[in-house]
């Protein structure tokens, strides 16, 4: 990967930690090796880059993520948010290529693919988050749990998040 920008750090005894990160450019390529149907090794790569500056500011228990847009192999995804102590607010919208999550799920998931259209807002607290919005399946979700012989496929659908929970 590659990053270009600045990081400012202020550490003083008895004062809250202050960090300010402004990356004008961020480019990552995440690679994962998996085994194909015939036992061959397949390297899967997912590209992620910012198309707008990435700015995160931390001041003690206050964290702010200014609106940032990411370009991935599956489309664009925008996010922004704030965490003030235990109170959170934020939003995410765009396309999410589920292959991006594979490197983080190595222990339980052998393979994951699909594309989601996401329009979600978060509020509430860390203990009781309030998520609202929709997640629509654009390209079928295929999940193969570790040591499972076949994929579990969800071909289409819309998940609606509101105060009552999740509806399909």
N, C-alpha and C positions, 0 to 999 in steps of 0.2 A: 504494500500500500504506500500511499504518499499523502502527506499533509503539508500545507503551507499556511502560515499565519503567525499568531502570537499567543503566548500564555503568560499571564501575570499572576503572581502568587504573593499573598501577604500573610505571613505567619508571625504573630506576636504573642508572647505569653499573656494569658488572661483575656485575649481578644478572640472573637470568632474568626475562623478560617475564611479568607477571601480569595476566590479564584475567578479569573476572567479569561475565557478562552474564545478567541475569534479566529476561525479558520476560513481563509478566503477560498481554499481549495482542499477537498478531501476526496481521495480515490482509494478504494479498497477492492481487492479481488479475493474472494473467499473460496478456497479449494477444499474439496472433500473427496476422499477415495472411497469407492464402494465396489461391491462385487456384482457383476452382471449376471444375467440368467445362465450363461455358459461357464461361470466361474472366473471370467476375465476381470481384471481390475479396470475400473472406469473412474476417471477423475472428473468430477463435476465442479465447474467454476461458476460463481455468481459475482457479478460486478455491481458495485455501489459507488456512486459519486454524488457530491453535492452540486446543485445547479444554482445555489445561492449561498451566501456566507453562512457558516455555522457559528452561532454565538451562544455560549452558555456562561451564566454568571452565578457564582455561589457566594453567599454571604451568610456564614453560620448555617442555620437550618432553612434558609431561603435559597431556592434554586430557580433560575429562570432560563428557559430555552426559547429564544426568539424564533419566529417562524423560519423554517428551513425546508428546502425542497431537495429530495434525493431522486436521482435517476437510477433505475435498476434495469436489469434485462427484461423485467416484466412491466415497466412503466414508471411513472412518477409517483412519489409519495411525499406529502407535506405534513409537517408536525410542528407543534408549538405547545408550550406548557409552563406552568409555575407550580412550585411546591413551597408553601409557606408554613413551616413547622409540619403539622400533620394535614393541613388543608391543601388539596390539589385542584388544579384546573388545567385543561388542555384539550387539544383536538388533534386528530389525524385524519387525513383524507387522501384519496388516490388509489393506486393499485399496489397490492402487496403480493409479490411473487413468493410463494411458500418455500421455495428452494432456499431462500435466504435464511430460513430458520434451521435448516438441516444440520449445519455444523454445531448448533447448540443442543441438538436432540440426539446426539450419537448413542447414548446409553440405551434409549428405549425405542428409537425409530430407525429402521434400516433405510427407508426412503420416504420422501414427502415431496409432492408436487401439486401444482394448481395455482390459480390466480384469483385473488379477491379484490373486489372494489370496496373500499372502506370509507365510511363517513361516520366517525365516532367522536363524541365529546365526552370528556371526563370531568367530574366535579366531586364534591364530597371530601372525605378524609381517607387517609391510608387504611384505617381500620374499617371504614364503610364507604367504599368508592361508589359513585353514581355514574354509570356508563349509559349513554344514550346514543342512538343512531342506528345505522344499518351496515351489515356486511353481506355483500352479494357474491355468490360464486360466479366468476366470469369464465374460468376454465376449470373443468372437473378437478376436485381434490382427490388425490390418491395418496393413501398412507399405507405403508407396510411396517407394522410393528416388528421389532427384533424377534427373530426365530419364528415368524409367521409365514406360511407358505405362499400367500397371495396378498394382493393389495386390497384395502378397504376403500371403496370409491363412493364419493358423494358427487353426483353428476351436476346438480343444479340446486338452487335455493337461495332464499334471502333470510338472514337472521336479523331480527329487530330487537334492539336493546332498549329497555325503558325501565321505569321504577319498579314494574312488576316482574322483571326478569328478562328472559330471552324467549322469543317466540319464533317459530320457523314458518 
